[in-house]
């Protein structure tokens, strides 16, 4: 049995359970990260702790954390290394995996490579070592940090594209086709409003970028969206379908209000999610491995309102232009409606192995 130190606090009317982890967590494979975060949540919930469990670690721009995007502006205002150190008020004992044991051993330690201290002990007003090492500034200036330094977080990202919109414009003209596309977008946003954590990040023409806290919620939303689009196409007798890609990865969350956005997400993992979507055909939902395995574990055998039997398929590795390492591609779809076919080779993607 090993111990984890946590900070169980209440801020702005919300209870939080902050679990500090070593910075090495950011360098783990996505599947390993997911396993660590799942074990952390299970330990906290098993201990009967109320509140939102938030894993926290040192990121490139200060503290990085995993939390619902609706909480990120709040957390960015006060969550600092100093805050965590002062509020480590509980210790949980549990059987930890070797990896989690390593990640929770002195997780908030100062970097080992730093200049030796030269300040005399009396210099109490000097910046903390954590701030000098690149952490967020103290709480008194944390509000400014929320607008200058982005935070890292793990997100389930969904990209979509409306297939057939060009044909729609050619067949019905710009005015009528745009009215149908607007109706499609309105229905999508109504569906999104019914989710627990889904948030629209951006819309460009016929495409959406949406984030969720969990892969299973992203997949449920995608399946209902495909059904919504099929019903709209049948009712209007129009040839439209959606193709969707889902990926999980650590992204940089920018909470500055730019171009009318409340929040934006950037980084190579965002690009990877978009590439996965580009492999899909109409009415198809493609996923990377971690998103697929977690969603399948949560949803397989579950009855989803309005959705029939699901088929889960693996297609092997693809070399994708713009992505450093080959991606393992999977599909989930409603049996009888989804294509359930491996993506074809193109100039931008080539299948290199089968599972």
N, C-alpha and C positions, 0 to 999 in steps of 0.2 A: 504494500500500500504506500502511496505517495501523497504529498500535499500540494494543493494549488492555492496560492494567495489571490483573493479577488477583492474588488471594491463594490460593495452593495450600497448604492446611494440613490437618493431621490433628487431629481433636477427638473425644474419647470413643470412640476406635477407628474412626472413620469419616473417610475422606478427602473433603474438600470443595474445590471450585473456586469461589470467590466472585468474581463479576464485578460491580463497581460501575457503576451507570448513573445518569444525571441524573434528578432528581425529575420532569422533564417526561414520563418514560415513563408515569407514572400518569394523565396527561391524554390519552394517545393513544387512538384508537379501538381496540376490542378486536382487530380484525384486524391492525392495525399492531403492537400489543403482541405478538401471537402471532408475527408475522414477526420481530420483534426478538429475542424469546426463542429462537426456532428457530435464528436465525443465530448467536447467542451460543453455544448448545450445539454447533453444527456446528464453529465455530472451535476450541472447547476440545477436542472429540473428535478433530478433524483434527490437532491438535498432539500427540496421544497422551497427553493428561493423564488420569490415573486419578482417579476420584472423582465425587461428586455435584455437578453444575453448578448453582449457585444465583445467579441474578440478584438484585442488591440495590440499593435506592434509598431516598432519604429519603421517608418517609410522613408522614401527619398526626400520628402518635403515636410518632415515632421512626423506626427503620429498617423498611422493608417489604421482603419478599423472596418469591420463588417457590420453594417446596419442598414435598415430600411432607408431608402433614399429620402423619405419624408422626415426622418430624424437627423439627417446629415447636417443641415444648416445649424440646428440646435447644438449638436455635438461639437461641431467645428468652433463654436464660440467659447467653450470652456474646457474641452478635453485636452489636457497637456500631460507631459511626463510628471511634472510637479504635482498636478492634481491627483493623478493616480497614486503616486507615492504616499501622499498625505491621507488618502482614503482607502488604503488596503486594510480593510477592517474585518475580514473573514478569512478563514482557512478551511478548505474542503479536503477531506481525505477520501481517496478513491484508488481503484486499480487502474493505473495509467498504462497506455502503450509506451514502449521505449521511446518512440518519437515524441509523444506528448510530454513525457518525463523530461526529455532534453529541452523542449521548447518552453517549459515552465520553470526551469532552473535559473533563477536570477534573471528573469526576462527583461527587466528595466535597467540592467547594468549599463554603465557608461561605456562608450567605445574604448577598446583596449589601446588604440593608437591615437593619442592626443598629447598635446604639450603638457609638461609637468606643471603643477600648480605653483604660481609665484606670488599670488596674493597673500598678504598676511591674514591671520584669522580675524582681525578686527574689521576687514572689508566686508561687512555683512550686506552692504547694498549692492555688491557686485552681482552680475548675472549668474544664474545657476549653471552648473556644468552641463546639465541637460540642454539648456538653451544654447550654450556655446557650442554644443555638439550638433546643433541643427534642428532641435525640437521646436515645437511651437513656443512662442513667448509666454510669460506668465498670464494668469487669468485676467489681470487688469487690462491687457492689450489683446486678448484672444479675439475680441470682436473684429479688430482690424485684420487679424490673421485669417479670419474666415473669408475675407475678400481679397487676400493677396496670395495665400498658399493653398493649393488644392489638396484634398485628402484622397488617399487610396482606399478602395473598397472592392469587395467581390460582388459581382452581379451576374444574374442570368439575363443575357441580352437576346432580344428577338428583333430580327430584321425581316421586312416583308417587301414584296413587290407585286403589283397588280398586273398579271399577265393578260394580254388581250386588249389593253386600253388603247393602243394605237389602232387596232382593227375597229374598235368601238367608235373612235373619232372619225375614221374613214367611212364607216357605214352610216352613222347617225348625225355626223356634223359636230362641230365643236360645242355649240350651246347645249344640245341635248345630251351629248356624251359627258360633258362636265357636270351637268345636273345629276346624272346617274352616279358619277364618281363621288360627288359631294354627298349624295345619299349614302353611298357605301361608307365613306369616312365617318359620317354621323353615326351610323350603326356600329361601327368599330369602336368609337369613343363611348357610346352607351355601354357596350360590352365591357370595355376597359374600366369604366366607372364602377362596375359590379365586382371587380377584383379586390383582393385585400391589399396588395402591394404594387400593382402595375402602375407604371407612370410613362406617359408619352414624353420622349426626349426631343424628338424632332420628326417633321414630316417634310418630304421633298417630292412634290408631284404626286406620283402614285405609290410612294414608299413610306413606310413607318419605321422608326427606331424606338423600341419600347424596352424598358428594363423591369425585372421582377426580383424579389428577394430569393426565390427558390426556382430550380428547374421545373419542378412538378407544376407549379402555378403557371409558368410560361407555356408548358406543353398543353395544359388544360385550356388555356386561353387560345392557343393556336388551333386546337381541334375545334373549339366552338366557333372560332373565326372562319375556318374553312367551311363549316356547316352553314354559317350565316351567309357567306359569299355564294355558296351553291344555291341556297334558297332565293337569294336576290337575283341571281342569274336566271333561274327558272321563272320567277315571277315577272321579270322584265324582258325575258327572252333575249338576253344579251350574252355574248361569249366572254365572260370574265372569270378568272380564277386567281387565287393568291398562291405565291410560293413563299415559303417561310424558312428561315435558318435560325437555330438557337445554339448559343454557346455560353459557357460560364468562364469567367476570367477576372483577374484583378485589373481595375481601370482607375484612371485619375478622374475624380469628381470635382468639377469646377462649379462652385456655388455663386460665382459672380453672375449678375443678370446681364447677359450678352444677347443681342438680337431678340429680345423679348423672352428668352428662356429663363426659367427659375434655376435650372441646373443643366449641366452638360457633362458628358463622359467621353474621355479620349484615351488613346493608347492602342498598342498593337492588337490587344484582345478585341477591341471594337472592330478593327479592320478584319480580324479573323472571322468574327460573327457575320459580317457582311459578305465575306467570301463564301462562307458555307451557304448562305441564302442564294448566292449566284449559281451554285451547283444545282439547285432544285428546279423542278419543272412545275407547271401549274398544278394546284391542289396537293402539293407535296410539302411535308415538314421534315427537314433534315437537321441532324444534331451532331455535335461532337461527343466524344466518349463520356465525359463526366456528366454532361447534361442528360444524355441518354440513360446511363446506368442509374442515376438518382431518380429521374422521373419514372423509369420503369419500376423501380423498387416501390415507389409510393403509389403508382396508379394502376399497376397490373392487377386485374381482378376487381377493380373499383368500378362502380356504376357511375358514369358521368351523364348527367341529364341531357338528353337529346343526341347523345353520341352512342353509336353501336359498338360492336366488338372491335378491339384494337389489335393491330399486327405490329410487332416490333422486329426490325430487320437491321442486320449489320452488313456493310458493303466493303469494308477493308480500308486500306490507306490510299490517300490521294495526294499527289504533289500539286499544290495550288500556288499559282503565281502570286508573289507578294507575301507569302507565308514561309518562314524559314524552314520549319520541319513539316514532314508529311502529316496530314490530318486523317484521323480515323473517322469515317462518316457512317452515320446511322439514320434510320427513318422510323417514325411512328405515324400510323395513319389508320383511319377507319376502314375496316375490311370492306371491300366492294366499292369504295369511293377513291381512296388514295392510290397513286400510281404503283407504289411498292416495287419500284424498279431502281436499280443502281444508276447514279448519275453517269451520263455519257462523257467520254473524253472530249475535251475541247482544247483550243489553243491556250486557255488559262488554267486548265486542270486535267490531270491524267491519273488514272487509276494505276497504282503500282503493286497492289497485293490484295488478296481476298482473305477474309477471316476464316 
